Amino acid sequence: MNSLICQAGILVTRYKKYFQSSFLYLFASFFSAVIGIAINPLMAKNLSPHDYAILGYFSSFGSIFLPISNFSLISYYLRNYFKISEQRKQIVSDTILIALLCYGFIVLIIAVACFYFYVQWAEVSFPFYPYVLLTLGPIYLNNFVTLYQVNCRVKRKADKYAQIVIFGTILSTFFAILLVVIYKYGAPGRFLALLMSSLIMSIYCFKQLFVKLQFDFSVIKDAVKFGWPLSLSAVLWYFLTDVDRAMLEKLNDSYTFGFYNVGLQLAAYFGVFYVAIGNTFEPDIYKAIAENNKRRVAKISGLILILNAVPNLVFIVFATTIIRVLTYNRYTDASVFAQILALKNITVAFYYEAITILIGYGFTKSELMIRVIGALMCIIMFKLLISHYGFYGAAWGQVFSFILMSGISISYLFFLFMKKKLA
């Protein structure tokens, strides 16, 4: 008996820090989501449907600019940190930091120019200035924040990670209330709040990361070789889930567009459940794959899918009441869109689980192939659905896009299984 107690004590001591870190990561994620939900009634009371239409339209292009602005340099640092010798870790960190600063700024200028020509060519009804700069600026600046967060994760500093997430949330909330609620600047104020908080946070994170001016071109060469498939794959994400906003703008109905974006935003809050659940159980999936325990892989994936589906199904049932409260009773009609889009949180989980298993078994290039095929099919699908069913077609397109992607991914997994290549 004493032996069992002793062993239990050893296990508790050994995994205490692990559980503490997991709790801090989860708490930071949920804190951000809860604060976002809490201030939503204030935002809804002070933002018009036209404001929400502008916010949704310009924000959608972030999924294109983000992977181009950092070219997966941060992913390279994360994936290779433990392979780098202690003597070179700071050199690699400073090199990537300087590359993000200089390369990212050049890409920002090019992106603004390209967006200007796109707005003119496509005859976009929303004004180019100041929204493009207010949209792309925070994405560029947040690369430094993300690199700092990654640095905290690899150095096992979960407390620092949580602090930066929580402080960033508080800062952006403060500016949002100041500029949207008090000064009533509408969509420009909401974007400016994100820009100001990103600027402050990025300066702090840059100062924490930067040691001295040192740059190793071999690091960038290796990072580019590593990152181009990931960056291309990330850019293609736009065509799976964000291209609908560009198509919906052509309907010239900013009022309904605003309600659509409210529904999209509120449904997205429930996407945090998959992020939290996935981050908790993902290491177990990779461990089961390493042990070639396919039954355990299936069980863990099934558990993740069920745990993710439950809160989203609850939201779908009570969406009207929840949205009435969260939007100050102004955007209750957005509940239909939110209910449809919450289904996407369920279908996207199937896709992510299939891709996680594929990557775990080493089929990284297959993920890019699947996304290329899926992106082409989704563009056609969104075009047809929106042309026939408008905003409701776009909402169902979000759901169907990941049913399609999940079907392709699971079919490919089944093919590999039958060919006995999953070993």
C-alpha distance (Angstrom), angle and dihedral (degrees) to the residues before:
residue distance angle dihedral
M1 . . .
N2 3.79 . .
S3 3.79 88.6 .
L4 3.80 91.2 55.1
I5 3.79 91.7 48.2
C6 3.79 90.0 49.1
Q7 3.80 92.1 50.0
A8 3.80 90.8 47.7
G9 3.79 89.4 51.6
I10 3.79 90.8 51.2
L11 3.83 91.0 50.5
V12 3.80 91.9 48.6
T13 3.81 90.9 50.0
R14 3.80 92.5 45.5
Y15 3.82 95.4 49.9
K16 3.80 98.7 32.0
K17 3.79 93.1 95.0
Y18 3.82 90.5 45.0
F19 3.81 91.9 54.3
Q20 3.78 91.7 43.8
S21 3.81 90.4 52.5
S22 3.80 92.4 46.8
F23 3.79 90.3 50.3
L24 3.82 91.8 50.7
Y25 3.81 92.8 49.4
L26 3.80 91.7 48.4
F27 3.80 93.2 43.4
A28 3.81 91.9 52.2
S29 3.82 91.5 50.7
F30 3.80 94.2 47.2
F31 3.80 92.2 43.4
S32 3.79 90.6 58.1
A33 3.80 91.7 46.8
V34 3.81 93.7 47.0
I35 3.81 93.0 48.9
G36 3.81 89.7 48.3
I37 3.79 90.1 52.3
A38 3.82 92.2 44.4
I39 3.82 95.2 55.6
N40 3.79 93.5 40.2
P41 3.84 93.8 93.6
L42 3.82 89.2 54.1
M43 3.80 91.3 49.0
A44 3.80 92.5 46.2
K45 3.81 91.6 49.9
N46 3.82 91.7 53.5
L47 3.81 102.6 35.3
S48 3.80 122.5 75.6
P49 3.82 125.0 -144.5
H50 3.81 86.7 -103.4
D51 3.81 89.8 55.2
Y52 3.80 90.9 51.2
A53 3.80 90.0 47.9
I54 3.82 90.3 55.1
L55 3.81 92.7 44.6
G56 3.80 92.9 50.3
Y57 3.80 95.3 43.7
F58 3.80 98.7 51.0
S59 3.81 95.4 36.5
S60 3.80 90.1 57.5
F61 3.82 91.0 69.2
G62 3.79 90.8 61.8
S63 3.80 90.7 84.7
I64 3.82 88.6 64.1
F65 3.80 98.0 42.9
L66 3.82 98.7 43.6
P67 3.84 99.0 64.3
I68 3.80 91.1 41.5
S69 3.81 93.3 49.4
N70 3.81 94.2 55.2
F71 3.83 101.0 22.7
S72 3.80 90.2 -148.8
L73 3.82 91.2 -66.9
I74 3.80 89.1 136.7
S75 3.81 91.5 50.5
Y76 3.81 88.5 50.6
Y77 3.79 90.4 53.7
L78 3.81 91.9 48.1
R79 3.80 95.6 46.9
N80 3.82 94.8 45.7
Y81 3.80 103.3 35.1
F82 3.81 95.4 102.0
K83 3.80 91.6 45.4
I84 3.80 92.6 56.5
S85 3.79 119.2 90.1
E86 3.80 117.3 -115.0
Q87 3.81 90.5 -113.7
R88 3.82 92.2 58.2
K89 3.80 101.1 39.2
Q90 3.81 94.6 90.3
I91 3.82 92.2 44.0
V92 3.80 90.3 53.8
S93 3.81 91.6 45.5
D94 3.82 93.5 50.5
T95 3.80 91.6 44.7
I96 3.79 92.6 53.5
L97 3.81 91.6 43.6
I98 3.82 92.2 53.4
A99 3.81 91.1 44.3
L100 3.81 90.8 52.6
L101 3.79 89.9 49.2
C102 3.82 98.4 48.2
Y103 3.80 103.5 27.3
G104 3.80 92.1 40.9
F105 3.82 91.9 52.6
I106 3.81 92.0 50.8
V107 3.81 90.0 49.2
L108 3.80 89.4 48.8
I109 3.82 91.5 56.5
I110 3.81 92.1 46.0
A111 3.81 91.6 46.8
V112 3.81 92.0 51.7
A113 3.82 90.3 50.2
C114 3.82 92.4 47.6
F115 3.78 91.1 47.6
Y116 3.81 90.4 51.1
F117 3.80 91.4 55.2
Y118 3.81 90.6 44.7
V119 3.81 92.1 52.6
Q120 3.80 90.2 50.4
W121 3.81 94.6 44.8
A122 3.81 96.0 44.3
E123 3.82 92.2 41.7
V124 3.81 91.4 -130.9
S125 3.80 111.7 -161.4
F126 3.82 93.6 -142.9
P127 3.84 117.7 81.6
F128 3.80 117.9 -101.9
Y129 3.81 95.0 -142.4
P130 3.00 129.3 92.7
Y131 3.78 97.8 -2.5
V132 3.82 99.6 70.3
L133 3.80 93.8 54.3
L134 3.81 91.5 42.8
T135 3.81 89.7 51.4
L136 3.80 101.6 43.1
G137 3.82 97.6 36.3
P138 3.84 96.2 69.2
I139 3.82 91.3 46.6
Y140 3.82 90.8 55.6
L141 3.82 92.2 46.3
N142 3.80 94.6 45.2
N143 3.81 90.5 62.5
F144 3.82 87.4 77.5
V145 3.80 90.7 49.3
T146 3.80 90.8 49.6
L147 3.81 91.9 49.6
Y148 3.81 89.5 51.3
Q149 3.82 90.7 49.8
V150 3.81 90.7 50.1
N151 3.78 89.1 49.2
C152 3.80 89.3 53.6
R153 3.80 91.4 49.8
V154 3.81 96.4 50.2
K155 3.80 91.3 45.5
R156 3.81 90.3 49.6
K157 3.81 93.1 -118.7
A158 3.79 97.8 142.5
D159 3.81 91.3 158.0
K160 3.81 91.4 58.7
Y161 3.82 90.0 46.2
A162 3.80 92.0 52.0
Q163 3.80 92.3 45.7
I164 3.80 93.5 54.0
V165 3.82 92.5 47.0
I166 3.81 93.4 47.2
F167 3.80 94.5 44.3
G168 3.81 90.9 47.6
T169 3.80 90.1 51.4
I170 3.81 92.5 49.3
L171 3.81 91.3 47.4
S172 3.81 95.2 49.8
T173 3.82 89.9 45.2
F174 3.80 91.3 51.8
F175 3.81 92.8 51.5
A176 3.81 91.7 43.7
I177 3.81 92.0 54.8
L178 3.81 91.2 43.4
L179 3.81 97.0 49.0
V180 3.80 102.1 30.7
V181 3.81 104.9 30.8
I182 3.82 103.1 29.3
Y183 3.82 102.9 29.3
K184 3.82 94.7 25.5
Y185 3.81 97.6 -141.8
G186 3.82 92.5 156.3
A187 3.81 119.1 -156.2
P188 3.85 94.0 -7.3
G189 3.80 88.8 53.5
R190 3.80 92.3 50.0
F191 3.79 91.5 50.6
L192 3.81 92.1 43.4
A193 3.81 90.4 52.4
L194 3.82 89.6 57.5
L195 3.81 91.4 46.2
M196 3.81 94.5 50.5
S197 3.80 94.6 47.2
S198 3.82 90.6 45.5
L199 3.80 90.9 50.9
I200 3.80 93.4 52.3
M201 3.81 93.8 43.8
S202 3.82 93.8 46.0
I203 3.82 92.7 51.4
Y204 3.79 90.5 51.3
C205 3.83 93.7 46.5
F206 3.81 92.6 45.6
K207 3.80 90.7 53.4
Q208 3.80 90.7 48.9
L209 3.80 93.2 50.5
F210 3.80 102.8 38.7
V211 3.81 117.6 88.1
K212 3.80 105.9 160.0
L213 3.79 141.4 -25.1
Q214 3.80 104.2 -82.5
F215 3.79 127.9 140.2
D216 3.81 130.0 -175.6
F217 3.82 114.2 -166.4
S218 3.81 91.1 -163.7
V219 3.82 88.8 64.8
I220 3.81 91.5 53.7
K221 3.79 91.7 45.9
D222 3.80 90.8 52.8
A223 3.82 91.8 43.0
V224 3.82 92.8 52.2
K225 3.79 91.0 49.7
F226 3.79 89.0 50.7
G227 3.78 97.6 41.0
W228 3.79 108.8 44.2
P229 3.84 96.2 82.1
L230 3.81 90.5 46.3
S231 3.81 92.2 48.0
L232 3.80 92.8 48.0
S233 3.78 90.2 48.0
A234 3.82 90.6 49.5
V235 3.81 92.2 50.4
L236 3.80 89.3 53.1
W237 3.81 87.9 59.0
Y238 3.81 87.0 77.1
F239 3.80 90.3 65.9
L240 3.79 91.8 51.0
T241 3.77 99.5 51.4
D242 3.85 114.7 1.3
V243 3.80 107.4 40.3
D244 3.81 89.7 85.1
R245 3.84 90.3 74.9
A246 3.82 92.2 59.7
M247 3.81 89.8 49.7
L248 3.81 94.6 44.9
E249 3.81 91.9 53.8
K250 3.81 87.5 66.4
L251 3.82 90.0 63.9
N252 3.84 88.4 71.8
D253 3.81 92.8 -140.2
S254 3.80 105.8 122.9
Y255 3.83 91.3 166.1
T256 3.83 95.0 62.7
F257 3.81 89.1 34.7
G258 3.81 87.8 60.8
F259 3.82 92.0 52.8
Y260 3.81 89.7 47.4
N261 3.80 91.2 54.4
V262 3.81 91.8 47.2
G263 3.80 89.3 54.5
L264 3.80 90.5 46.4
Q265 3.80 92.3 50.4
L266 3.80 95.1 48.2
A267 3.80 93.6 46.0
A268 3.81 88.2 50.4
Y269 3.81 90.5 60.9
F270 3.80 87.9 67.6
G271 3.80 89.8 53.0
V272 3.80 86.8 76.4
F273 3.80 88.8 77.1
Y274 3.79 92.2 67.0
V275 3.81 91.7 46.2
A276 3.80 91.6 52.3
I277 3.82 95.1 42.0
G278 3.80 93.2 42.6
N279 3.81 93.5 50.1
T280 3.81 89.5 50.2
F281 3.81 97.9 50.5
E282 3.82 102.2 27.5
P283 3.84 93.9 90.6
D284 3.83 88.5 54.5
I285 3.81 90.6 54.5
Y286 3.81 91.6 52.2
K287 3.80 90.5 46.4
A288 3.82 91.3 51.4
I289 3.81 89.9 48.4
A290 3.80 90.6 50.6
E291 3.81 88.2 52.6
N292 3.83 89.5 45.8
N293 3.79 88.9 -125.3
K294 3.82 99.9 152.5
R295 3.80 93.8 172.8
R296 3.80 90.9 57.3
V297 3.82 90.9 46.4
A298 3.81 89.1 54.8
K299 3.83 92.7 46.5
I300 3.80 94.5 50.1
S301 3.80 92.2 45.8
G302 3.79 90.6 48.9
L303 3.80 91.1 50.1
I304 3.82 91.2 51.0
L305 3.80 91.5 49.8
I306 3.82 92.7 49.9
L307 3.81 94.9 46.0
N308 3.80 89.6 48.9
A309 3.81 94.7 46.7
V310 3.83 97.2 51.7
P311 3.85 99.6 66.2
N312 3.81 91.5 41.4
L313 3.81 92.0 51.8
V314 3.81 89.6 48.6
F315 3.80 89.1 51.7
I316 3.81 91.4 50.1
V317 3.81 91.0 54.2
F318 3.82 95.0 47.8
A319 3.82 98.4 29.7
T320 3.79 96.7 118.0
T321 3.81 93.6 53.7
I322 3.81 93.6 41.8
I323 3.80 93.4 49.1
R324 3.80 92.0 45.8
V325 3.81 88.1 58.8
L326 3.82 96.9 39.7
T327 3.80 95.0 49.1
Y328 3.79 99.9 42.2
N329 3.81 88.3 -109.6
R330 3.82 89.9 -67.3
Y331 3.80 100.9 106.6
T332 3.80 103.8 33.7
D333 3.82 89.2 129.2
A334 3.83 87.7 66.0
S335 3.82 88.5 71.3
V336 3.82 92.5 88.5
F337 3.79 90.8 56.8
A338 3.81 91.2 43.8
Q339 3.81 92.1 51.7
I340 3.81 91.8 52.6
L341 3.79 93.3 43.4
A342 3.82 92.2 49.0
L343 3.80 86.2 64.6
K344 3.80 86.3 62.5
N345 3.82 88.5 63.5
I346 3.79 86.7 61.2
T347 3.82 98.2 43.8
V348 3.81 93.3 44.4
A349 3.83 89.0 55.9
F350 3.82 90.0 59.9
Y351 3.80 89.5 53.0
Y352 3.80 94.0 47.3
E353 3.80 92.5 48.9
A354 3.81 92.4 50.5
I355 3.82 91.0 48.1
T356 3.82 91.9 46.8
I357 3.79 89.6 55.4
L358 3.81 92.0 46.4
I359 3.80 92.2 51.3
G360 3.81 90.7 43.4
Y361 3.80 89.6 58.0
G362 3.80 90.3 48.3
F363 3.82 101.1 -103.8
T364 3.81 94.8 130.9
K365 3.81 95.7 144.4
S366 3.79 89.6 52.4
E367 3.81 89.1 62.2
L368 3.81 89.7 58.7
M369 3.81 91.7 46.6
I370 3.82 91.3 51.0
R371 3.79 91.9 48.8
V372 3.84 93.0 49.6
I373 3.81 91.5 51.2
G374 3.80 91.8 43.6
A375 3.82 93.8 47.9
L376 3.80 92.4 54.3
M377 3.80 91.9 48.5
C378 3.81 93.4 45.3
I379 3.81 93.4 52.7
I380 3.80 89.7 56.5
M381 3.81 91.7 43.4
F382 3.83 94.4 50.6
K383 3.80 90.6 46.9
L384 3.80 92.2 53.6
L385 3.82 96.3 42.1
I386 3.80 95.0 47.0
S387 3.80 93.7 45.1
H388 3.83 90.6 53.3
Y389 3.83 104.3 30.5
G390 3.82 105.8 19.6
F391 3.80 116.8 -155.6
Y392 3.80 93.7 -2.5
G393 3.80 88.5 53.4
A394 3.81 89.3 53.1
A395 3.81 91.9 50.4
W396 3.80 93.1 49.9
G397 3.80 88.2 43.7
Q398 3.81 88.6 61.8
V399 3.81 88.7 55.8
F400 3.80 96.4 42.0
S401 3.81 93.2 47.0
F402 3.79 90.8 66.1
I403 3.77 94.0 39.8
L404 3.79 84.2 57.0
M405 3.81 93.7 45.0
S406 3.81 91.7 45.5
G407 3.80 90.7 49.7
I408 3.80 92.5 52.0
S409 3.82 92.8 45.3
I410 3.81 96.1 45.7
S411 3.82 91.3 45.2
Y412 3.80 89.7 52.7
L413 3.81 90.5 48.3
F414 3.80 89.9 50.8
F415 3.81 89.6 49.5
L416 3.81 90.9 52.3
F417 3.80 90.3 46.6
M418 3.81 92.2 52.3
K419 3.79 90.3 47.7
K420 3.84 88.2 50.8
K421 3.80 91.8 -122.9
L422 3.79 94.4 130.1
A423 3.76 98.0 88.6
